[in-house]
Amino acid sequence: MALQEKYLEKIKPSLSPCHKKKFQSGWGYTLACPFCSPIQKRESKKNEKCAVLHPVEGSPYMMFSCSRGMNGGQQGLVDCGKRMRFDTFLKYWNPPQYRKFVREKEMEKKDYRPDFKQQRLDASASVRPEVG
């Protein structure tokens, strides 16, 4: 499981209603926008699935985008239209999980495992007695 998918699974319960959907670039989710849905007046608008988390084609990254207010109309209370990468979405929606995500992402980049083979070669080269 990729790191983004792991953290998406952790925050998915807070993004209800959230449903899995097949996009052209892979599997993603449709959901009610967590940024603009809570301030809508009507209950039907609060639960409207106007946002998506979808994979970017040819990339391991996911994008969040909200379509509320994108049609040019000014009917709703909020003209959201937010678009951001998954890590930015996580930063705004769930900062504690974002900090864990960044820490884990940095740990993946670094290779903390020592290279014992190289250490053995270095040690054996320094132990050899000089002949002469």
Secondary structure as GFF3:
##gff-version 3
##sequence-region A 1 132
A	DSSP	alpha_helix	3	11	.	.	.	ID=ss1
A	DSSP	three_ten_helix	12	15	.	.	.	ID=ss2
A	DSSP	beta_strand	18	23	.	.	.	ID=ss3
A	DSSP	beta_strand	26	31	.	.	.	ID=ss4
A	DSSP	three_ten_helix	37	39	.	.	.	ID=ss5
A	DSSP	alpha_helix	43	46	.	.	.	ID=ss6
A	DSSP	beta_strand	51	55	.	.	.	ID=ss7
A	DSSP	beta_strand	62	66	.	.	.	ID=ss8
A	DSSP	beta_strand	83	85	.	.	.	ID=ss9
A	DSSP	alpha_helix	86	93	.	.	.	ID=ss10
A	DSSP	alpha_helix	95	109	.	.	.	ID=ss11
A	DSSP	alpha_helix	116	127	.	.	.	ID=ss12
###
